Amino acid sequence: MNEQKTLMTQGNILKTLIRFALPLFLGNLFQQLYNTADTLVVGHFCGDDALAAVSSSGSLCFLIIGFFQGVFIGASVIISRFYGAQDKEGVDRAVHTTVVFSLAAGALLTVLGVCFTPTILRWMGTPDNVMPNSVMYFRVYCSGLLGLVLYNTANGIFQALGDSRHPLYYLMAAAVVNVVLDLLFVGVLDMGVGGAALATIIGQFLSAFLGFAHLMSGKFVVQIRLSRLRPDFALLGQVVRMGLPSGVQNSVIAIANLVVQSNINAFGDTAMAGCGSYSKVEGFVFLPITCLTMAMTTFVSQNLGARQLDRVKQGAKLGLALTAGLAEAVGILFFLLAPALIGLFSDTPEVVAYGIRQARVEALFYCLLGFSHGCAAILRGAGRAITPMMVMLAIWCLFRITYITVMVGFIPDITVVFTAYPVTWLLSAILFAAALLRGRWLEPRLP
């Protein structure tokens, strides 16, 4: 591959961001497709109890993998910084260190997930009628976490080096395989939620295999060699220092979501299924913004590595305008199309009604969420991940939990839970704007 095609330190900024973000969008669309295939197939073939079991596992899945995904953000930033500075030896050492770390992390995640699934589900207040399916789904899912971690590692390496096309190809293949196997395992062989989870992990391992096959082929700007798979402890320390705040942030947000999920669980399995359906739709409609923020992180990191501060400032301003504006546009569409979109997941009127109510409360405030994610992406790309961690911990975790706990005590209505989101998005947007305006994030950081 021509290295010039993967550098983000030159050319028109808008075109660079869009060219990088578009394959990310398509790739993440396919990833959402194969994640959502479980929900769609289970909802239509196995009923609302099974749908509730799969839906309620979403926050738990993010809790298990979110920490290590956050740490991998640190690795991606370091790789991008080396690449922007044209330090090929630094890129090679950072890549091999990241792969070794991911192998260890994936094995650990698998053991923890399989062993502690029932305990965590009980902490979440999962209803008894949903518990057996929840345990089955999540245990099978956890048995394939190594594949998920390895794919995310390969994906992070590609993105750090400015290549968003190859992850798209691998996710497309995984998505097709997952959907076909979902229909086979659940619709034909009647394997239930366990079959849906098995289809997902097969797709995950396929995408991981394809990604690493290319990284080891010698046809990319870096080549992974088995003989070099040993950690550079100095670099590993930098990965941990830069990635740990994002990992902690992901974990505390996931814990906060578990608390929110437990409040939703208290309203019954119908509410669980409806809110789970809303979350799946939100995952789709918010994809363009998520992909833009990923592009912004790589852009900022590479250009800081090249010491192009004016280009970083221009890209940050443009990126924030794009994320906030696009988020509001998709929010308006979701608000208007909520009945049809939520109805894709269930034919039960009560389930659909819960999902519509959540969309009508939250969707019009997506501009605040998009702006917050854009600011966090800029700060992470600059190696300032502690600031997003502190904002998320204070607002999206502590304040959100306190707000819900107190307000639901006075007004026992699920709409109160929904209002916590736009309130906390507004507060985080204010704090992020203040952090960026200070300008200290532009000061050079290692490596």
Sequence and secondary structure as in RCSB ss.txt:
>XXXX:A:sequence
MNEQKTLMTQGNILKTLIRFALPLFLGNLFQQLYNTADTLVVGHFCGDDALAAVSSSGSLCFLIIGFFQGVFIGA
SVIISRFYGAQDKEGVDRAVHTTVVFSLAAGALLTVLGVCFTPTILRWMGTPDNVMPNSVMYFRVYCSGLLGLVL
YNTANGIFQALGDSRHPLYYLMAAAVVNVVLDLLFVGVLDMGVGGAALATIIGQFLSAFLGFAHLMSGKFVVQIR
LSRLRPDFALLGQVVRMGLPSGVQNSVIAIANLVVQSNINAFGDTAMAGCGSYSKVEGFVFLPITCLTMAMTTFV
SQNLGARQLDRVKQGAKLGLALTAGLAEAVGILFFLLAPALIGLFSDTPEVVAYGIRQARVEALFYCLLGFSHGC
AAILRGAGRAITPMMVMLAIWCLFRITYITVMVGFIPDITVVFTAYPVTWLLSAILFAAALLRGRWLEPRLP
>XXXX:A:secstr
  GGGT  SSS HHHHHHHHHHHHHHHHHHHHHHHHHHHHHHHHHH HHHHHHHHHHHHHHHHHHHHHHHHHHHH
HHHHHHHHHTT HHHHHHHHHHHHHHHHHHHHHHHHHHHHHHHHHHHHTT  TTTHHHHHHHHHHHHTTHHHHHH
HHHHHHHHHHTT  HHHHHHHHHHHHHHHHHHIIIIIIS  HHHHHHHHHHHHHHHHHHHHHHHHTTT SSS   
GGG S  HHHHHHHHHHHHHHHHHHHHHHHHHHHHHHHHHTT HHHHHHHHHHHHHHHHHTHHHHHHHHHHHHHH
HHHHHTT HHHHHHHHHHHHHHHHHHHHHHHHHHHHHHHHHHTTT   HHHHHHHHHHHHHHGGGHHHHHHHHHH
HHHHHHTT THHHHHHIIIIIIIIHHHHHHHHHHHS  HHHHHHHHHHHHHHHHHHHHHHHHH GGGS    
